[in-house]
Amino acid sequence: MKEPVKNADKFSLRKKYQNFTYALSGLRTFACEEHNIWLYILGISFSVALGFLFNIDRYEWLSQSVVTSLICSAELMNTAVENAVDLASPKYHTLAKKAKDMAAAAVLLAASGAFIVFLIIYLPKFCILL
C-alpha cells in the first residue's frame, strides 16, 4: 500500500513561485558577476540582427534559439561547477581541476555546435551576396 503524501511532497504554487525567484536570482548573479555574459549578449544580438537581415525561416530561428539556450545553459552550469568546486576545494587538487576542465569542455562543445549551426544557416546566405 502506498504511503500518504507528506506536506513537503504536495504541489504548491508558492513553492513553484519561490523556485522561480531562485532561478531569477541565479540569472541576476550570472549577469552581474560573470564577464562572459556580455560576450553572449553581443553574440546573440549579432545573430538576431543577421536573422532579421536575411529573413531566416522559422526552423532556422528555432535552431538558432536552441543553440543559444544550450550555450547559456552550459555556461551557467560551468559557473555553478566552478563555484561549488572552489567552495569544496579551496586549495589546488587534481580532481577539482578535472571537474572544472570538464565543465569548461561542455561550454566549448555547446559553442562549437552553435558555430556549426550558424555556418549552416548563414554561410549559404553570405555566398549568395558574393
GISULZI-V21419 format. One record per residue. N is the residue number from 0. RES is the residue in one small letter. SS is DSSP state (@ for helix, = for strand, . for the rest). PSI is psi in whole degrees, 0 to 359 (999 if undefined). Layout:
{{N,RES,SS,PSI} {N,RES,SS,PSI}}
This chain:
{{0,m,.,142} {1,k,.,145} {2,e,.,148} {3,p,.,149} {4,v,.,131} {5,k,.,162} {6,n,@,321} {7,a,@,336} {8,d,@,350} {9,k,.,151} {10,f,.,137} {11,s,.,124} {12,l,@,325} {13,r,@,317} {14,k,@,320} {15,k,@,319} {16,y,@,317} {17,q,@,318} {18,n,@,321} {19,f,@,318} {20,t,@,326} {21,y,@,317} {22,a,@,318} {23,l,@,324} {24,s,@,320} {25,g,@,318} {26,l,@,319} {27,r,@,315} {28,t,@,315} {29,f,@,315} {30,a,@,326} {31,c,@,332} {32,e,@,345} {33,e,.,123} {34,h,.,337} {35,n,@,335} {36,i,@,326} {37,w,@,329} {38,l,@,320} {39,y,@,318} {40,i,@,319} {41,l,@,313} {42,g,@,318} {43,i,@,317} {44,s,@,318} {45,f,@,314} {46,s,@,325} {47,v,@,317} {48,a,@,316} {49,l,@,322} {50,g,@,316} {51,f,@,320} {52,l,@,316} {53,f,.,3} {54,n,.,55} {55,i,.,154} {56,d,.,176} {57,r,@,326} {58,y,@,327} {59,e,@,321} {60,w,@,318} {61,l,@,313} {62,s,@,315} {63,q,@,319} {64,s,@,319} {65,v,@,312} {66,v,@,328} {67,t,@,314} {68,s,@,321} {69,l,@,315} {70,i,@,312} {71,c,@,320} {72,s,@,318} {73,a,@,320} {74,e,@,321} {75,l,@,316} {76,m,@,321} {77,n,@,315} {78,t,@,319} {79,a,@,317} {80,v,@,314} {81,e,@,316} {82,n,@,317} {83,a,@,319} {84,v,@,318} {85,d,@,323} {86,l,@,316} {87,a,@,329} {88,s,.,78} {89,p,.,333} {90,k,.,161} {91,y,.,135} {92,h,.,141} {93,t,@,325} {94,l,@,325} {95,a,@,317} {96,k,@,317} {97,k,@,316} {98,a,@,315} {99,k,@,319} {100,d,@,320} {101,m,@,322} {102,a,@,320} {103,a,@,324} {104,a,@,326} {105,a,@,320} {106,v,@,317} {107,l,@,316} {108,l,@,318} {109,a,@,317} {110,a,@,322} {111,s,@,316} {112,g,@,320} {113,a,@,321} {114,f,@,320} {115,i,@,316} {116,v,@,317} {117,f,@,314} {118,l,@,318} {119,i,@,320} {120,i,@,312} {121,y,@,335} {122,l,@,313} {123,p,@,326} {124,k,@,323} {125,f,@,324} {126,c,@,326} {127,i,@,326} {128,l,@,335} {129,l,.,999}}
